[in-house]
Amino acid sequence: MNLKSAIYLLVSPVFMMFAALACGTVVNEMAYYACPTAAATITGTQIPGIPTPMPSITTPYILQAPAAFYKDDAVFVGQPGAALRLRFRLMDVETQPASPQSGQPRILQSWSLEIKNLGSIPYETVPPALMVILSIDTTNGIVEGTWPTSEMAMQAVGIVDQSYDPVQPGETRVFGLAAYTLPGTVDQLAYLLDGAGNNQITWRNAVNPYCSGDVAD
């Protein structure tokens, strides 16, 4: 299947999932996030028989999949120097009103996904076929489910003619995405690294409470 044309086949959630399985670079490496500053300190202790206490040890804050990351975190896949090394960043999550469908209320959710190719080989991806919303924060609490990216939702927020050419080494690409959900705000989203959901990046739609910065490259 041609990656550039894959998006035009995504006319329903079923086709979207099949396209995800068939298209793109399959990534099996686990995603991780590292805070650029120290986040935890182990206080030095006095050991009997030793005149001075052990020094304090400062450790970095590291978050690794399958744990959920946070909006605006720089999430890496692949180690420095690897041929396949990528950086993902979830940004600009917004909620807009939408007309009901078949009498059922719904909301239009949109967001941006930034992908930077830090490796030495092209990265093929069709993000609309690989991103889903996993949970919605409603007035009655968190509701879990699966709300795939929708071509109709993307058109409703003005996302058209988006390029799905491979992301080249050194290139940074921002993809606009959107989906219809039940009323509420996005709680969690996921990007299927392997196209099947066995290896994925999950984000919470919240500011990282543990670290205020990240390692950008």
TIMI-52883 format. One record per residue: residue in one letter; x, y negated, z negated of N, C-alpha, C, O, CB in turn. Coordinates in steps of 0.001 Angstrom, whole numbers, plus 500000, padded with zeros to 6 digits. Glycine has a CB too. Layout:
BEGIN
AXYZXYZXYZXYZXYZ
...
END
This chain:
BEGIN
M500846501192500000500000500000500000500880498760500000501854498693499250499044499993498778
N500551497784500828501297496537500890500949495670499692499776495394499443501008495789502202
L501965495237498945501722494467497734501032493149498012500187492716497229503014494215497018
K501378492499499119500789491195499414499296491300499678498542490368499396501480490564500610
S498867492444500224497446492596500521496668493261499403495440493332499458497274493384501775
A497374493752498383496698494512497330495640493689496620494576494208496282497704495018496323
I495915492422496391494973491590495652493627491469496348492594491315495696495556490221495441
Y493642491538497662492395491369498395491499492604498307490329492562498686492691491051499845
L492064493703497801491258494899497594490612494922496219489808495804495920492107496134497779
L490962493952495385490511493971494001489133493332493867488989492255493290491517493252493105
V488138494002494403486786493446494395485965493974493240484832493532493046486086493750495697
S486501494908492464485795495430491294486822495937490310487955496227490696484791496557491682
P486447496053489025487395496575488039487932497946488395489094498235488107486747496636486692
V487119498814489019487584500155489374488715500070490382489750500711490207486431501001489936
F488528499282491440489576499137492433490818498493491836491935498800492249489077498321493608
M490634497607490872491773496954490257492662497964489550493887497892489652491308495886489280
M492061498900488840492849499865488105493568500821489050494718501180488799491967500639487142
F492905501244490145493574502106491101494740501392491767495790501990492004492591502592492148
A494550500097492073495625499325492693496802499197491742497957499231492166495126497934493110
A496508499050490448497581498930489458498436500183489424499652500107489253497002498656488070
L497804501328489586498536502579489556499381502770490798500396503466490754497587503731489401
A498976502154491925499624502412493200500677501389493565501544501676494391498609502466494273
C500633500207492977501456499106493457502400498578492393502100498610491200500582497993493952
G503536498096492842504446497375491957505579498232491433505586499453491587503688496807490807
T506543497557490805507686498218490195507265498823488862506813498106487970508861497228490003
V507410500125488721507074500794487470508190500525486457509360500796486728506871502331487689
V507823499994485300508796499645484266508558500517483042507463500520482479508701498137483894
N509576501254482633509459502142481475510172501616480236509963502130479137510003503496481820
E511025500581480404511715500011479254510723499278478347509770498664478827512832499055479716
M510956499346477034510072498707476076510356497211475983511503496776476078510219499359474706
A509302496439475799509425494986475670509824494610474249509516495328473298508104494292476055
Y510523493459474111510910492992472784511022491477472767511165490843473813512237493629472351
Y510955490904471575511121489468471351512096489280470210511993489945469178509756488770471043
A513057488364470395514042488096469346514040486618469011514171485770469894515455488549469782
C513889486314467731513938484926467279515386484446467317516275485180466884513339484780465844
P515656483239467820517031482764467915517653482369466580518864482160466505517085481604468835
T516843482264465524517364481891464211517103483003463207516257483870463428516733480573463727
A517820482968462130517640483991461096516251483894460500515721482800460305518703483851459992
A515664485052460212514304485057459694514177485739458344513167485560457664513398485724460670
A515161486505457943515053487219456664516420487297456011517437487459456686514467488642456864
T516432487182454728517695487243454000517606488285452891516689488264452070518059485861453415
I518561489181452882518654490165451814519613489591450774520801489416451046519142491576452352
T519099489303449595519893488641448568520988489558448033520768490750447816518998488177447427
G522175488979447824523289489750447289522999490262445889522272489628445124524549488912447280
T523562491398445562523333492003444240524667492338443570525681492549444235522459493282444367
Q524637492381442253525835492735441477525894494248441335524954494875440845525829492045440067
I527005494824441767527198496266441648528113496536440453529194495955440364527799496868442965
P527687497419439524528525497716438352529929498145438752530108498971439647527879498807437505
G530926497571438074532309497917438346532961497055439403534176497122439594532393499328438756
I532171496239440099532708495337441119532563493917440591531453493514440241531970495513442505
P533652493138440521533604491824439869532721490793440554532185489906439889534970491280439774
T532561490888441857531741489893442567530563490583443235530680491732443662532586489124443621
P529417489891443331528255490506443964528448490649445474529242489929446080527001489685443674
M527720491576446062527732491725447519527170490455448150526247489857447596526911492977447966
P527701490033449288527204488810449931525781488987450461525339490100450744528135488398451074
S525087487873450587523754487911451176523866488250452665524824487854453329523019486554450971
I522897488972453170522899489387454580521685488779455272520549488967454836522890490950454716
T521935488057456340520847487450457092520571488281458347521491488604459098521187485982457465
T519324488617458563518949489446459708518019488675460635517202487885460161518276490751459239
P518123488883461942517230488189462881515845488820462873515675489988462524517814488216464307
Y514867488023463263513506488539463394513348489100464792513505488372465772512440487431463109
I513040490378464900512854491032466201511509491745466193511175492472465257514018492038466508
L510749491521467254509454492176467416509521493035468666509950492556469715508287491135467507
Q509109494287468580509208495209469707507887495911469946507165496243469006510311496234469469
A507574496137471231506374496891471588506463498283470956507556498830470806506212496990473145
P505311498853470587503941498443470954503312497361470090502126497074470250503065499621470917
A504066496752469178503512495645468407503117494510469340503702494351470411504523495151467354
A502127493719468938501664492607469765502578491403469600503011491086468492500220492231469407
F502866490739470708503638489504470702502666488327470596501463488519470415504532489387471984
Y503197487116470711502371485927470555502492485006471763503481485039472496502758485180469287
K501475484195471952501449483239473046502707482376473017503135481921471957500189482360472969
D503291482158474185504499481350474392505786482038473950506862481466474124504365480053473656
D505719483252473384506936484002473095507644484370474399506985484677475392506613485273472274
A508979484342474405509768484853475525509975486348475290510800486746474468511150484092475663
V509228487164476010509254488614475821510129489233476909509888489028478099507808489216475856
F511142489988476498512101490555477440511858492037477660511395492756476774513517490333476947
V512185492470478869512209493892479210513546494151479902513872493485480885510979494303480135
G514323495111479398515649495367479944516712494606479177516470493499478696515700494991481415
Q517885495199479063518979494603478308519827493683479183519816493829480405519850495693477697
P520561492741478593521433491867479388522389492669480260523019493619479795522228490936478474
G522491492277481532523361492971482471522688494082483234523261494598484194524518493520481757
A521468494477482833520756495546483532520245495055484883519939493874485048519586496068482677
A520156495972485847519647495608487169518206495123487083517821494186487782519746496798488128
L517407495758486226516027495341486004515930494697484630515908495391483614515044496545486127
R515872493391484599515727492637483347514742491502483624514950490696484531517127492080482823
L513682491447482844512592490509483083512242489763481811512436490266480704511364491236483625
R511719488549481987511204487775480860509762487391481157509466486844482218512076486508480594
F508870487678480220507452487372480371507039486353479313507528486368478183506591488662480260
R506121485463479712505614484492478751504122484236479047503762483847480157506442483155478814
L503278484458478055501855484139478169501641482679477798502139482219476771500996485069477264
M500890481935478643500715480504478414499291480075478778498572480785479480501747479695479231
D498910478906478287497728478166478762496438478981478738495712479018479731497969477676480162
V496150479632477619494900480389477496493759479413477241493799478639476285494990481451476350
E492738479451478103491626478515477998490293479234478141490204480287478772491748477421479053
T489267478653477551487902479188477614486983478139478216487012476975477815487398479613476203
Q486159478556479189485224477654479845483842478288479885483727479514479900485704477304481267
P482790477471479903481443478038480030481242478663481410481896478281482381480375476954479780
A480343479612481476480015480272482744478530480590482758477914480781481710480862481569482947
S477964480644483954476546480973484085476307482436483728477178483272483966476050480683485514
P475136482767483158474839484164482805474832485061484038474625484588485155473486484257482088
Q475056486335483835474972487320484911473938488363484519474058489021483485476362487982485193
S472920488504485364471812489436485096471190489170483732470787490094483026472301490893485173
G471120487892483376470512487502482113471413487626480907471008487285479796469315488304481887
Q472641488111481107473564488293479992474549487118479915475161486765480923474328489630480135
P474706486511478732475647485388478608477083485847478823477430486990478523475513484723477230
R477905484959479338479308485279479547480147484002479487479622482891479545479507485999480898
I481458484189479370482415483091479273483515483325480299483862484467480602483008482975477828
L484056482240480829485161482321481782486477482055481041486694480967480508484964481303482958
Q487334483053481018488630482945480358489725482815481419489692483518482429488891484177479440
S490681481934481202491795481797482142493107481664481374493124481241480218491585480573483073
W494191482028482028495507481957481393496594481987482472496313482236483644495700483129480382
S497829481732482060498973481793482962499968482816482449500151482973481242499640480409483106
L500613483515483387501671484465483047502936484044483785502976484022485015501264485938483416
E503965483710483013505251483357483604506150484584483613506302485261482596505921482190482830
I506750484869484780507687485977484909508993485436485471509005484798486524507108487109485816
K510091485693484769511412485333485282512213486603485503512300487457484620512156484373484307
N512794486720486683513611487880487017515060487569486649515732486804487341513479488250488532
L515536488164485561516900487955485079517837489056485538519011489069485166516916487869483569
G517327489986486347518137491102486821518744490837488185518856489690488619517309492355486872
S519133491907488854519793491802490154518997492433491285519462492471492424521146492438490087
I517793492933490982516950493531492021515582492853492010515157492367490962516804495071491806
P514873492804493154513536492194493189512564492947492295512686494154492089512998492156494624
Y511602492207491772510554492799490941509222492624491666508774491502491901510515492142489513
E508597493747492015507315493726492718506174493834491720506167494730490876507236494869493751
T505216492931491810504089492941490883502889492225491477503038491274492245504481492296489559
V501709492683491119500450492003491419499742491822490078498910492652489712499555492822492461
P500051490760489340499507490596487986497990490724487861497528491252486849499905489275487470
P497169490264488846495724490456488681495323491921488559494279492229487984494993489836489841
A496137492827489092495836494252488984496402494869487715496134496032487415496373494987490187
L497193494088486959497908494653485818497564494017484480498054494467483445499363494531486045
M496719492966484478496397492294483220494939492488482845494043492388483684496713490809483314
V494721492768481565493370492939481032493264492237479687494253492097478967493011494442480894
I492075491805479363491790491298478016491329492487477175490468493259477596490696490145478040
L491909492625475985491625493773475143490628493497474024489953494415473559492888494270474558
S490527492239473586489593491928472504489198490461472547489957489603472997490209492273471138
I487988490197472067487411488849472052487039488495470614486472489310469887486157488756472994
D487364487280470222486992486763468904485629486080469044485526485005469634488083485761468342
T484597486703468506483234486202468629482734485672467285483423485770466270482300487308469150
T481533485112467297480938484615466054480642485753465079480461485523463883479654483841466356
N480593486978465596480335488141464754481603488935464448481533490043463915479320489041465419
G482758488369464786484019489060464535484691489501465821484257489143466917483789490256463644
I485758490284465679486535490748466825485808491902467517485410492877466879487953491186466382
V485645491771468821485032492832469623486091493371470579486655492615471369483772492308470410
E486365494676470511487345495299471392486674495836472646485498496201472634488084496423470663
G487442495879473729486925496370474995487991496238476064489179496121475764485652495612475402
T487557496256477315488472496066478436487802495152479444486793495507480054488868497428479090
W488387493952479611487873492987480580488990492700481572489890491914481276487373491665479880
P488947493331482755490031493158483735490020491765484347489000491076484355489919494205484841
T491170491371484854491249490160485667490312490315486850490232491382487458492708489887486141
S489601489234487173488585489280488224488913488274489321489242487121489046487185489001487642
E488818488729490567489039487826491695488000486707491694488327485560491996488990488601493027
M486745487034491356485692486014491312485974484988490219485752483793490417484317486667491081
A486459485443489075486795484521487988487953483617488387487951482424488083487145485296486710
M488941484189489067490077483399489526489624482315490500490072481171490417491127484302490187
Q488740482674491417488223481694492366487442480595491642487482479431492041487330482380493412
A486730480974490573485920480004489838486765478929489168486297477810488959485085480712488799
V488013479265488831488897478272488212489883477689489220490814476973488852489660478898487046
G489666478007490498490476477401491554491778478101491867492666477504492476490774476026491195
I491914479361491463493139480110491765492920480879493066492252481913493079493520481088490588
V493479480375494143493349481000495461494698480952496173495558480131495855492250480291496313
D494860481837497130496074481866497966497351481921497131498333481248497444496113480639498875
Q497334482708496088498501482861495226499448483889495832499004484944496286498081483279493794
S500725483602495846501699484513496453501998485697495536502175485544494327502994483765496780
Y502050486887496151502436488090495427503653488740496066503842489953495985501276489079495379
D504478487908496705505762488402497186506605488827495986506397488314494887506500487319498033
P507549489747496165508399490161495042509087488967494394509484488021495073509449491170495512
V509223489022493064509944487990492323511428488296492471511901489341492024509507487942490801
Q512158487383493098513556487632493420514461487370492211514070486644491297513988486761494601
P515676487958492196516622487687491109516858486188490929517115485473491897517953488393491378
G516768485723489692516949484312489387515703483470489546515711482290489194518006483762490242
E514631484045490069513397483285490320512456483344489120512361484361488434512683483822491569
T511762482230488883510705482168487870509389481905488593509296480976489395510998481053486789
R508379482713488316507076482576488971505999482476487900506041483196486903506794483776489931
V505038481588488105503895481463487195502647481882487947502341481333489005503753480005486642
F501922482859487402500699483377488009499498482898487210499478482999485984500725484925488082
G498495482375487910497238482024487279496293483208487308496191483894488325496606480815487965
L495592483459486191494720484626486074493441484234485339493417483246484605495441485786485337
A492381485012485541491106484698484898490234485943484837490412486887485606490376483566485651
A489287485922483902488358487039483730487077486532483087487085485526482376488993488168482873
Y485979487231483340484717486973482656484609487910481460484926489095481561483504487156483619
T484160487374480326483980488197479132482679487804478437481984486883478865485187488044478165
L482368488510477372481248488098476538481632486806475817482821486494475743480860489221475518
P480683486047475287481002484766474640481989484916473489481863485810472653479733484116474131
G482963484031473465483996484043472438485312483592473032485362483171474187484136485437471814
T486365483676472263487700483312472741488576484551472804488333485536472107488343482240471829
V489595484488473645490494485627473810491251485890472515491801484973471905491480485379474969
D491271487148472105492043487557470926493334488239471351494408487866470880491215488498470027
Q493249489247472246494436489945472720494337490227474212493254490487474737494635491247471948
L495499490171474898495607490522476303496753491511476467497602491647475587495825489259477185
A496765492204477613497839493156477876498246493106479342497432492857480231497407494580477491
Y499527493350479563500100493488480907500658494901481011501487495300480194501223492400481188
L500208495666482015500574497076482140501898497204482894501915497167484125499456497871482865
L502983497350482179504301497415482795504455498596483734505114498493484768505355497479481735
D503841499727483373503969500921484196502744501155485070502652502176485751504209502125483323
G501805500215485054500607500338485877499537501230485301498425501277485826500974500840487202
A499850501945484223498889502903483671498529502623482226497580503214481712499434504292483782
G499258501737481549498958501422480163499734502227479154499565502031477951497533501611479921
N500601503149479619501444503893478679502584503026478156503104503257477064502007505151479348
N502965502030478945503965501058478519503434499685478882503299499365480063505365501327479182
Q503136498882477900502513497597478166503009496531477197503542496823476126500998497718478083
I502810495278477619503062494141476743501709493652476254500821493363477057503863492997477479
T501550493558474940500316493051474353500607491727473656501590491596472926499704494081473359
W499738490751473893499885489441473254498663489124472402497540489490472748500096488340474311
R498888488454471306497821487824470545497728486376470995498746485726471230498073487927469004
N496519485876471115496305484489471519496441483596470289495467483016469811494905484305472193
A497667483501469792497953482724468580499421482340468594500229482950469294497599483528467284
V499756481325467815501141480889467681501892481873466791501361482342465785501219479449467102
N503118482177467166503934483095466380504105482550464960504667481468464789505314483314467053
P503637483269463942503731482764462565505093482995461920505348482493460825502674483408461718
Y505972483750462586507252484120461992508430483331462540509458483204461876507496485574462201
C508284482797463754509410482137464400508884481034465301507909481236466025510265483148465206
S509521479862465264509044478718466037509784478535467353509494477599468099509167477468465220
G510729479409467647511487479303468891511730480661469489511244481668468973512809478597468659
D512490480702470589512828481987471189514111481849471996514616480747472209511674482501472082
V514619482976472435515781483002473303515263482941474723514577483859475170516668484273473061
A515578481877475439514951481634476742515494482512477847514789482731478832515125480205477129
D516704483027477741517286483846478816517924485115478266518460485918479030518328483040479598
END
